[in-house]
């Protein structure tokens, strides 16, 4: 039989159909999900895969799942063989030591058959609010995986398009919010079936052989572009290191160390020297560590090209077994993404000397999560769990300022919960919400600002906090300065306390929690920033007048115009002080 060949036009049409299919899957899941963390926050991701488990198309979602959904499919094939798959099957898994994330991340995927032939897979992942941990959601102080919920390897939850009621009942019974858990599960199943339908439409139009020929060409193009980009970099070894504040149960810093070796068209990221497995829940499965390294790689290497099965051919990631980034049972993994945000920043920092036009200062670093859990008196004391990440500032770069109030780098399209939705769903009022002035790192390009948000409790409940990166706040590059780190203030009984992490802290109606996220690092000497840009920042509330004088040497008149002479004198003085 003659080999099917493809042409550039057909290849591009099929490439975009793959992406469109993935976007339809994601839209199906978001529109049919039951909990705000998915339908508002968009803590989810999907991928369309070929019969080998390689990516054909992936929607915008969480970057941290780059090249990770296919791991689940490939592990299942390795464990059970291809013959385990039949039309209408759906599988579920959440084991951190296999898929790399925490137990709340539900991976659900389904085989796609065209006639009698296995031609691909549709795969989804979404955050389930509660999977039976010792505390609602994800505990901040767990010391073993068994405290974080039920752990599942690849398990068939649908067979021949029929739900397996016994397995699904077990899932329902072991979540505090079983009704919505099953609703979110079904939204993922629907997304998988949407992927199956859309793939079959593509196959009807072009044929399976043409799809394979086009995907092969797409993979070849991606691999070639990556090899050329890496080969253009100078050979050498580049390093960086930084630490987390702690592991959630102790107060010792947790280190992430990065070495990047470039030789020809090969790049190796070696994480030797990273801290050994921690007692607290900052450990991560190796599969997810590799995904984080890919995020950093993709930020710098061909960032505009979508990820597919041909991406990352030049990249090797070495992760020391037994470290926080290569978790083994029974290491807790609830906050697995915390070292990964730092890892991504460190890889960019390591490569910044040879990629100054693409590297940026560090971003604020973590999801900065706040939970509020209790009983809602407005709904007959039904239990509630209000969960959201909080955005912060991103690092500045050579040609522009960092983004203000953006979600962290592992979460991509994730969003915080709109005030109207939050106040409707939960017995909490948002008192104020805005940009945190002077939080971005000063620089010729300014680091992005963090945010502040005030939660006024309308009923007694428990507070859970996971805020990070105060010991290694967002650093600047090329003379840019560090940003301010995070802070959380709790006002209760007339007193005020500052804290970054806490598990199950009882609070009363009338108490107030104010979160402050960190900013992004600056880029370049702040005394070289255009004074008119500083003036704009002061007018917009990103920089205070005091900060403008202190950090940028810019002085204003009473009418908030730049005082050119006073600014020149101030900058000269600051420059002398900085060089002494």
BAKOLDO-767328 format. One record per residue (C-alpha): residue in three letters; x, y, z. Coordinates in Angstrom, 2 decimals, padded with zeros to 5 digits. Example, Ala and Ser with C-alpha at 12.3 -4.5 7.8 and 13.67 -1.06 7.14 Angstrom:
BAKOLDO-767328
   type        px        py        pz
    ALA    012.30   -004.50    007.80
    SER    013.67   -001.06    007.14
end
This chain:
BAKOLDO-767328
   type        px        py        pz
    UNK    000.00    000.00    000.00
    UNK    001.40    003.42   -000.95
    UNK    002.48    005.69    001.89
    UNK    000.09    008.55    002.53
    UNK    001.82    011.91    002.21
    UNK    000.62    015.28    003.38
    UNK    000.98    018.81    002.05
    UNK    001.47    022.10    003.96
    UNK   -002.13    023.27    003.57
    UNK   -003.66    020.00    004.77
    UNK   -001.15    019.83    007.62
    UNK   -002.08    023.31    008.85
    UNK   -005.81    022.60    008.58
    UNK   -005.46    019.40    010.60
    UNK   -003.16    021.09    013.13
    UNK   -005.77    023.75    013.81
    UNK   -008.57    021.19    013.92
    UNK   -006.66    019.37    016.67
    UNK   -006.41    022.62    018.65
    UNK   -010.07    023.41    018.01
    UNK   -011.04    019.95    019.23
    UNK   -009.12    020.51    022.47
    UNK   -010.75    023.91    022.94
    UNK   -014.20    022.36    022.49
    UNK   -013.33    019.76    025.11
    UNK   -012.25    022.44    027.56
    UNK   -015.38    024.50    026.94
    UNK   -017.57    021.43    027.55
    UNK   -015.90    020.76    030.89
    UNK   -016.01    024.35    032.12
    UNK   -019.66    024.85    031.15
    UNK   -020.85    021.65    032.82
    UNK   -018.70    021.67    035.99
    UNK   -020.36    021.98    039.39
    UNK   -017.78    023.88    041.46
    UNK   -016.43    027.44    041.02
    UNK   -012.82    026.27    041.10
    UNK   -013.47    024.80    037.64
    UNK   -016.24    026.87    036.04
    UNK   -014.91    030.22    037.33
    UNK   -011.31    029.53    038.31
    UNK   -010.69    027.21    035.31
    UNK   -008.40    024.90    037.29
    UNK   -008.44    022.36    034.48
    UNK   -006.72    021.28    031.30
    UNK   -007.39    018.95    028.38
    UNK   -005.48    017.29    025.57
    UNK   -006.17    015.30    022.42
    UNK   -003.64    012.48    022.02
    UNK   -002.75    010.01    019.30
    UNK   -002.84    006.23    019.75
    UNK    000.65    006.32    021.29
    UNK   -000.36    008.93    023.86
    UNK    001.49    011.81    022.15
    UNK   -000.10    015.26    022.08
    UNK   -002.03    016.30    018.99
    UNK   -003.71    019.36    020.51
    UNK   -003.90    020.96    023.95
    UNK   -006.16    023.82    025.02
    UNK   -005.10    026.78    027.06
    UNK   -005.18    025.71    030.67
    UNK   -002.58    025.05    033.34
    UNK    000.92    025.18    031.81
    UNK    002.14    022.89    034.57
    UNK    000.36    020.02    032.81
    UNK    002.52    020.48    029.69
    UNK    003.47    017.03    028.51
    UNK    001.86    015.42    031.54
    UNK   -001.62    014.24    030.60
    UNK   -000.06    011.80    028.14
    UNK    002.00    010.31    030.98
    UNK   -001.19    008.95    032.50
    UNK   -002.21    007.26    029.25
    UNK    001.25    005.81    028.68
    UNK    001.45    004.48    032.23
    UNK   -001.91    002.79    031.81
    UNK   -000.78    001.17    028.56
    UNK    002.41    000.05    030.30
    UNK    000.48   -001.41    033.23
    UNK   -002.43   -003.10    031.42
    UNK   -001.55   -003.22    027.71
    UNK   -003.53   -001.68    024.84
    UNK   -006.06   -004.48    024.92
    UNK   -007.53   -003.05    028.13
    UNK   -009.18   -000.27    026.10
    UNK   -012.60   -000.71    024.54
    UNK   -015.00    001.78    022.94
    UNK   -016.86    003.81    025.58
    UNK   -014.34    003.19    028.37
    UNK   -013.28    006.00    030.69
    UNK   -010.43    005.85    033.20
    UNK   -009.73    007.87    036.36
    UNK   -006.49    008.29    038.35
    UNK   -004.95    010.71    040.84
    UNK   -001.83    008.99    042.26
    UNK    000.86    011.69    042.80
    UNK    003.69    009.22    042.38
    UNK    002.40    008.37    038.90
    UNK    000.97    011.59    037.48
    UNK    003.08    013.92    039.62
    UNK    000.43    016.22    041.11
    UNK   -001.66    016.09    044.28
    UNK   -004.66    013.88    045.01
    UNK   -007.16    016.64    044.23
    UNK   -006.08    016.69    040.59
    UNK   -008.38    014.24    038.86
    UNK   -007.12    012.85    035.56
    UNK   -009.89    011.33    033.43
    UNK   -009.21    010.00    029.94
    UNK   -010.91    007.85    027.33
    UNK   -009.74    005.86    024.29
    UNK   -010.97    006.95    020.86
    UNK   -011.87    004.24    018.37
    UNK   -012.58    004.80    014.69
    UNK   -014.38    001.69    013.59
    UNK   -012.55   -001.10    015.36
    UNK   -009.20    000.71    015.46
    UNK   -007.74    002.56    018.46
    UNK   -006.74    005.91    016.99
    UNK   -006.25    008.21    019.97
    UNK   -007.25    009.39    023.43
    UNK   -009.05    012.36    024.91
    UNK   -007.66    013.37    028.30
    UNK   -008.71    015.86    030.98
    UNK   -007.57    017.02    034.37
    UNK   -009.41    019.16    036.91
    UNK   -009.16    020.04    040.59
    UNK   -011.74    018.28    042.76
    UNK   -012.60    020.28    045.84
    UNK   -012.23    017.44    048.34
    UNK   -011.11    013.81    048.05
    UNK   -011.33    012.70    051.66
    UNK   -008.33    014.34    053.33
    UNK   -008.08    014.78    057.09
    UNK   -009.12    018.43    056.62
    UNK   -011.38    019.91    053.94
    UNK   -009.59    020.39    050.66
    UNK   -005.83    019.93    050.94
    UNK   -004.22    020.05    054.41
    UNK   -001.38    022.51    054.91
    UNK    000.31    020.36    057.56
    UNK    000.08    016.79    056.26
    UNK    003.09    014.56    056.89
    UNK    002.11    011.52    054.82
    UNK    000.05    010.90    051.71
    UNK   -002.62    008.99    053.61
    UNK   -003.71    012.22    055.36
    UNK   -004.44    013.87    052.01
    UNK   -007.21    011.64    050.70
    UNK   -007.86    008.49    048.66
    UNK   -005.18    007.54    046.14
    UNK   -006.18    005.89    042.86
    UNK   -004.17    004.23    040.14
    UNK   -005.73    003.91    036.66
    UNK   -009.32    002.76    037.30
    UNK   -012.11    002.20    034.80
    UNK   -015.13    004.32    035.78
    UNK   -017.10    003.88    032.52
    UNK   -017.41    000.72    030.46
    UNK   -019.04    000.74    027.01
    UNK   -020.44    004.24    027.74
    UNK   -022.08    003.03    030.97
    UNK   -021.06    004.38    034.35
    UNK   -019.63    001.81    036.79
    UNK   -021.92    002.59    039.70
    UNK   -019.91    000.68    042.31
    UNK   -016.69    002.61    041.61
    UNK   -018.43    005.96    041.25
    UNK   -020.28    005.36    044.53
    UNK   -016.93    004.83    046.24
    UNK   -015.71    008.16    044.89
    UNK   -018.88    009.89    046.05
    UNK   -018.73    008.48    049.58
    UNK   -015.14    009.58    050.16
    UNK   -015.48    013.27    049.37
    UNK   -017.00    015.84    051.70
    UNK   -018.87    017.30    048.73
    UNK   -019.79    014.06    046.98
    UNK   -022.63    015.49    044.93
    UNK   -020.49    018.16    043.29
    UNK   -017.56    015.75    043.00
    UNK   -019.63    013.49    040.76
    UNK   -020.88    016.54    038.87
    UNK   -017.30    017.62    038.18
    UNK   -016.38    014.04    037.26
    UNK   -019.18    013.93    034.71
    UNK   -018.06    017.26    033.25
    UNK   -014.68    015.67    032.55
    UNK   -016.31    012.57    031.09
    UNK   -018.41    014.78    028.83
    UNK   -015.25    016.56    027.71
    UNK   -013.68    013.22    026.84
    UNK   -016.69    012.18    024.78
    UNK   -016.67    015.59    023.07
    UNK   -013.07    014.93    022.08
    UNK   -014.07    011.55    020.69
    UNK   -016.86    013.08    018.59
    UNK   -014.67    015.89    017.24
    UNK   -011.84    013.50    016.37
    UNK   -014.22    011.28    014.43
    UNK   -015.39    014.29    012.42
    UNK   -011.76    015.01    011.47
    UNK   -011.27    011.34    010.56
    UNK   -014.45    011.32    008.45
    UNK   -013.18    014.34    006.52
    UNK   -009.52    013.38    005.97
    UNK   -009.14    009.72    006.91
    UNK   -006.98    008.22    009.65
    UNK   -003.95    007.77    007.39
    UNK   -003.97    011.45    006.43
    UNK   -004.26    012.41    010.12
    UNK   -001.22    010.29    010.94
    UNK    000.76    011.74    008.06
    UNK   -000.10    015.29    009.14
    UNK    000.65    014.66    012.80
    UNK    004.00    013.14    011.83
    UNK    004.85    016.28    009.87
    UNK    003.69    018.51    012.73
    UNK    005.92    016.61    015.15
    UNK    008.87    016.84    012.73
    UNK    008.48    020.60    012.38
    UNK    008.33    021.15    016.15
    UNK    011.39    018.99    016.75
    UNK    013.39    020.77    014.06
    UNK    012.49    024.24    015.39
    UNK    013.47    023.23    018.94
    UNK    016.81    021.79    017.82
    UNK    017.65    024.91    015.86
    UNK    016.75    027.20    018.78
    UNK    018.86    025.28    021.31
    UNK    021.78    024.93    018.88
    UNK    021.85    028.73    018.56
    UNK    022.68    029.08    022.28
    UNK    026.30    029.10    023.50
    UNK    027.48    025.79    024.89
    UNK    028.10    025.93    028.62
    UNK    026.84    025.31    032.14
    UNK    024.45    027.74    033.82
    UNK    023.26    027.57    037.44
    UNK    020.80    029.13    039.88
    UNK    019.35    028.31    043.29
    UNK    016.67    029.53    045.68
    UNK    014.65    028.33    048.65
    UNK    011.09    027.99    049.84
    UNK    010.22    029.47    053.23
    UNK    009.57    026.04    054.74
    UNK    007.72    022.77    054.16
    UNK    004.56    023.68    056.10
    UNK    005.42    021.72    059.26
    UNK    008.92    023.00    060.12
    UNK    010.72    026.30    059.66
    UNK    013.82    025.26    057.74
    UNK    014.23    026.51    054.17
    UNK    013.71    024.00    051.36
    UNK    016.23    024.37    048.52
    UNK    015.81    024.01    044.77
    UNK    019.08    023.96    042.81
    UNK    019.32    024.04    039.04
    UNK    022.14    023.32    036.59
    UNK    021.49    023.76    032.86
    UNK    024.00    022.20    030.47
    UNK    023.89    023.12    026.77
    UNK    025.88    021.11    024.27
    UNK    025.07    021.55    020.60
    UNK    021.34    021.04    020.16
    UNK    020.95    019.25    023.50
    UNK    019.81    020.89    026.75
    UNK    020.00    019.05    030.08
    UNK    018.38    020.39    033.25
    UNK    019.94    018.71    036.29
    UNK    018.38    019.24    039.74
    UNK    021.12    017.59    041.80
    UNK    021.51    019.34    045.16
    UNK    017.81    019.99    045.62
    UNK    016.60    019.29    049.16
    UNK    015.73    015.73    050.11
    UNK    012.08    014.78    050.58
    UNK    010.44    017.08    053.12
    UNK    008.34    016.12    056.12
    UNK    005.63    018.54    054.97
    UNK    003.53    018.54    051.77
    UNK    005.91    020.32    049.34
    UNK    007.00    017.10    047.64
    UNK    006.26    016.46    043.97
    UNK    006.10    013.43    041.70
    UNK    008.82    013.30    039.04
    UNK    006.36    013.45    036.13
    UNK    005.22    016.89    037.24
    UNK    008.76    018.12    037.82
    UNK    009.56    017.27    034.22
    UNK    006.45    019.21    033.17
    UNK    007.62    022.26    035.13
    UNK    011.03    022.11    033.47
    UNK    009.19    022.02    030.14
    UNK    007.24    025.14    031.09
    UNK    010.49    027.04    031.70
    UNK    011.94    025.66    028.47
    UNK    008.83    026.69    026.53
    UNK    008.93    030.22    028.01
    UNK    012.27    030.66    026.26
    UNK    012.31    028.26    023.29
    UNK    009.70    028.85    020.56
    UNK    007.05    030.10    023.01
    UNK    004.56    030.96    020.25
    UNK    004.32    027.42    018.88
    UNK    001.74    025.11    020.48
    UNK    002.97    022.02    022.30
    UNK    002.65    018.70    020.47
    UNK    004.25    015.28    020.35
    UNK    007.34    016.67    018.63
    UNK    008.12    019.29    021.27
    UNK    011.01    018.89    023.73
    UNK    013.19    016.47    021.70
    UNK    016.33    018.31    022.82
    UNK    015.44    018.45    026.52
    UNK    016.60    015.98    029.18
    UNK    015.56    016.48    032.82
    UNK    017.46    014.73    035.60
    UNK    015.70    014.59    038.95
    UNK    017.46    013.08    041.99
    UNK    015.42    010.23    043.43
    UNK    014.33    010.84    047.00
    UNK    014.38    014.64    046.62
    UNK    011.35    016.89    047.03
    UNK    011.02    016.79    043.23
    UNK    010.96    012.98    042.96
    UNK    008.52    011.98    045.69
    UNK    008.18    008.41    046.88
    UNK    005.49    006.87    049.09
    UNK    004.52    007.98    051.72
    UNK    005.78    011.55    051.13
    UNK    002.91    014.10    051.29
    UNK    002.32    016.00    048.03
    UNK   -000.56    018.39    048.75
    UNK    001.36    021.53    047.77
    UNK    003.48    019.95    045.07
    UNK    003.39    023.04    042.85
    UNK    005.17    025.29    045.36
    UNK    008.73    024.21    044.49
    UNK    007.77    024.05    040.80
    UNK    007.00    027.77    040.53
    UNK    010.44    028.44    042.01
    UNK    012.02    025.86    039.69
    UNK    010.60    027.59    036.61
    UNK    011.92    030.98    037.72
    UNK    015.35    029.50    038.49
    UNK    015.71    027.88    035.07
    UNK    014.93    031.23    033.43
    UNK    017.42    032.95    035.77
    UNK    020.12    030.41    034.95
    UNK    019.70    031.01    031.20
    UNK    019.26    034.79    031.43
    UNK    022.96    035.57    030.66
    UNK    022.65    033.90    027.25
    UNK    019.01    034.85    026.55
    UNK    018.78    038.42    027.92
    UNK    016.18    039.45    025.35
    UNK    013.81    036.65    026.42
    UNK    014.46    036.27    030.15
    UNK    012.43    038.16    032.76
    UNK    012.84    038.83    036.44
    UNK    011.21    036.32    038.77
    UNK    007.47    036.40    039.35
    UNK    005.74    036.36    042.72
    UNK    006.11    032.64    042.83
    UNK    003.22    030.60    044.19
    UNK   -000.55    030.15    044.01
    UNK   -000.90    031.96    047.37
    UNK   -003.98    030.00    048.37
    UNK   -006.63    030.91    050.93
    UNK   -009.30    028.43    052.08
    UNK   -012.28    029.25    054.27
    UNK   -014.24    026.21    055.47
    UNK   -017.32    025.93    057.67
    UNK   -021.13    025.85    057.71
    UNK   -023.20    028.36    055.76
    UNK   -026.14    029.66    057.86
    UNK   -027.79    031.01    054.70
    UNK   -028.18    027.44    053.40
    UNK   -029.36    025.53    056.48
    UNK   -025.77    025.17    057.70
    UNK   -024.65    023.26    054.63
    UNK   -020.86    022.79    054.58
    UNK   -018.84    025.10    052.34
    UNK   -015.23    025.33    051.21
    UNK   -014.20    028.62    049.63
    UNK   -010.96    028.03    047.76
    UNK   -009.04    030.40    045.54
    UNK   -005.54    031.27    044.42
    UNK   -004.55    034.93    044.52
    UNK   -002.71    036.66    041.65
    UNK    000.49    038.67    042.01
    UNK    003.17    040.45    040.01
    UNK    005.32    039.05    037.21
    UNK    008.90    039.97    036.43
    UNK    009.93    042.81    034.15
    UNK    011.95    042.16    031.01
    UNK    014.23    044.07    028.67
    UNK    011.48    045.63    026.59
    UNK    008.62    046.02    029.04
    UNK    007.16    046.08    032.54
    UNK    006.00    042.97    034.30
    UNK    002.30    042.13    034.41
    UNK    000.31    043.39    037.41
    UNK   -002.08    041.04    039.19
    UNK   -001.56    037.93    037.06
    UNK   -001.91    034.31    038.16
    UNK    001.34    032.42    038.81
    UNK    003.34    030.62    036.16
    UNK    002.19    027.07    036.91
    UNK   -001.47    028.02    036.53
    UNK   -001.72    029.86    033.21
    UNK   -005.40    030.43    032.42
    UNK   -006.45    030.03    036.08
    UNK   -008.42    032.95    037.53
    UNK   -009.33    034.08    041.02
    UNK   -013.03    033.99    041.87
    UNK   -015.05    037.11    040.92
    UNK   -016.28    039.07    043.92
    UNK   -019.94    038.64    042.93
    UNK   -019.61    034.86    042.65
    UNK   -017.61    034.60    045.88
    UNK   -020.12    036.56    047.93
    UNK   -023.05    034.66    046.44
    UNK   -021.58    031.22    047.02
    UNK   -019.99    031.76    050.44
    UNK   -020.84    033.65    053.69
    UNK   -018.03    036.16    053.17
    UNK   -017.90    039.79    052.03
    UNK   -014.99    041.19    050.05
    UNK   -014.25    044.54    051.68
    UNK   -011.58    045.85    049.34
    UNK   -009.53    044.56    046.45
    UNK   -006.80    046.26    044.45
    UNK   -003.17    046.59    043.46
    UNK   -000.54    046.65    046.19
    UNK    001.57    049.78    045.57
    UNK    005.37    049.57    045.67
    UNK    005.26    045.77    045.59
    UNK    006.83    045.42    042.13
    UNK    010.62    045.35    041.95
    UNK    012.07    048.72    040.85
    UNK    013.90    048.73    037.54
    UNK    014.28    050.45    034.19
    UNK    011.35    048.16    033.48
    UNK    009.14    047.88    036.58
    UNK    008.16    044.55    038.08
    UNK    004.44    043.87    038.21
    UNK    002.46    044.65    041.35
    UNK    000.81    042.18    043.67
    UNK   -002.74    042.49    044.96
    UNK   -004.49    042.96    048.30
    UNK   -007.89    041.45    049.09
    UNK   -009.96    041.75    052.27
    UNK   -012.26    038.93    053.42
    UNK   -014.89    039.89    056.02
    UNK   -016.36    036.77    057.59
    UNK   -020.13    036.61    058.02
    UNK   -020.00    033.41    060.08
    UNK   -017.55    031.39    062.13
    UNK   -015.27    029.21    060.03
    UNK   -011.74    027.84    059.76
    UNK   -008.90    029.57    057.91
    UNK   -006.31    027.73    055.83
    UNK   -003.40    029.64    054.29
    UNK   -000.53    028.68    051.99
    UNK    001.53    031.76    051.09
    UNK    005.14    031.42    049.99
    UNK    008.36    033.00    048.75
    UNK    009.14    035.48    051.52
    UNK    012.69    034.11    051.88
    UNK    013.25    034.15    048.12
    UNK    011.03    036.98    046.86
    UNK    010.95    037.75    043.16
    UNK    014.44    038.81    042.11
    UNK    015.40    041.33    039.47
    UNK    017.78    041.02    036.53
    UNK    020.45    043.28    035.02
    UNK    020.40    045.67    037.97
    UNK    016.68    045.42    038.60
    UNK    015.73    045.05    042.26
    UNK    013.80    042.44    044.18
    UNK    010.06    042.75    044.72
    UNK    008.22    042.73    048.04
    UNK    007.18    039.32    049.29
    UNK    003.73    038.18    050.48
    UNK    001.93    039.00    053.71
    UNK   -001.36    037.98    055.35
    UNK   -002.97    039.90    058.22
    UNK   -005.69    038.37    060.42
    UNK   -007.77    040.72    062.58
    UNK   -009.65    039.00    065.38
    UNK   -010.76    040.04    068.89
    UNK   -009.23    043.47    068.50
    UNK   -005.78    042.09    067.76
    UNK   -003.84    041.73    064.56
    UNK   -001.58    038.84    063.56
    UNK    000.62    038.29    060.52
    UNK    001.07    034.79    059.10
    UNK    001.77    033.04    055.81
    UNK    000.75    029.45    056.50
    UNK   -001.85    028.06    058.86
    UNK   -004.05    024.97    059.00
    UNK   -007.57    024.99    060.49
    UNK   -007.40    028.28    062.42
    UNK   -010.83    028.97    064.01
    UNK   -012.23    032.43    063.29
    UNK   -015.52    034.14    064.20
    UNK   -018.11    036.21    062.39
    UNK   -016.77    039.74    062.06
    UNK   -013.12    038.69    061.80
    UNK   -011.16    039.98    058.82
    UNK   -008.41    038.40    056.72
    UNK   -006.34    040.59    054.37
    UNK   -004.05    038.92    051.85
    UNK   -001.15    040.69    050.16
    UNK    000.64    038.96    047.31
    UNK    004.18    039.71    046.20
    UNK    005.31    041.56    043.11
    UNK    007.63    040.68    040.23
    UNK    011.31    041.48    039.97
    UNK    012.54    044.58    038.15
    UNK    014.79    044.69    035.07
    UNK    017.64    047.18    034.62
    UNK    018.77    050.12    036.72
    UNK    015.69    051.86    038.23
    UNK    017.47    055.24    038.04
    UNK    017.29    054.89    034.25
    UNK    013.51    054.59    034.16
    UNK    011.75    057.31    032.21
    UNK    010.41    059.75    034.84
    UNK    007.17    060.09    032.90
    UNK    006.61    056.35    033.26
    UNK    007.16    056.69    037.00
    UNK    004.63    059.53    037.04
    UNK    002.15    057.32    035.20
    UNK    002.70    054.57    037.77
    UNK    002.06    056.98    040.65
    UNK   -001.15    058.25    039.05
    UNK   -002.29    054.63    038.47
    UNK   -001.53    053.60    042.06
    UNK    001.27    051.14    041.27
    UNK    003.94    053.30    042.93
    UNK    003.60    055.79    045.80
    UNK    005.19    059.24    045.71
    UNK    007.52    058.08    048.48
    UNK    008.42    054.98    046.48
    UNK    009.06    057.06    043.37
    UNK    011.64    059.16    045.23
    UNK    013.16    056.27    047.19
    UNK    013.40    053.68    044.41
    UNK    013.53    055.72    041.19
    UNK    014.86    059.10    042.31
    UNK    011.87    060.87    040.76
    UNK    010.58    064.00    042.51
    UNK    007.22    065.63    041.77
    UNK    005.78    069.09    042.18
    UNK    002.63    069.63    044.23
    UNK    000.68    069.23    040.99
    UNK    002.27    065.81    040.39
    UNK    004.42    066.99    037.51
    UNK    008.00    065.73    037.27
    UNK    010.44    068.22    038.84
    UNK    013.30    067.72    036.40
    UNK    015.98    069.55    038.39
    UNK    015.10    067.94    041.71
    UNK    014.93    064.54    040.00
    UNK    018.40    064.96    038.50
    UNK    019.84    065.87    041.91
    UNK    018.04    062.99    043.63
    UNK    019.23    060.44    041.08
    UNK    022.80    061.69    041.30
    UNK    022.69    061.31    045.07
    UNK    021.19    057.81    044.93
    UNK    023.75    056.73    042.33
    UNK    026.61    057.88    044.58
    UNK    025.10    056.10    047.59
    UNK    024.69    052.93    045.56
    UNK    028.30    052.93    044.38
    UNK    029.81    053.64    047.80
end
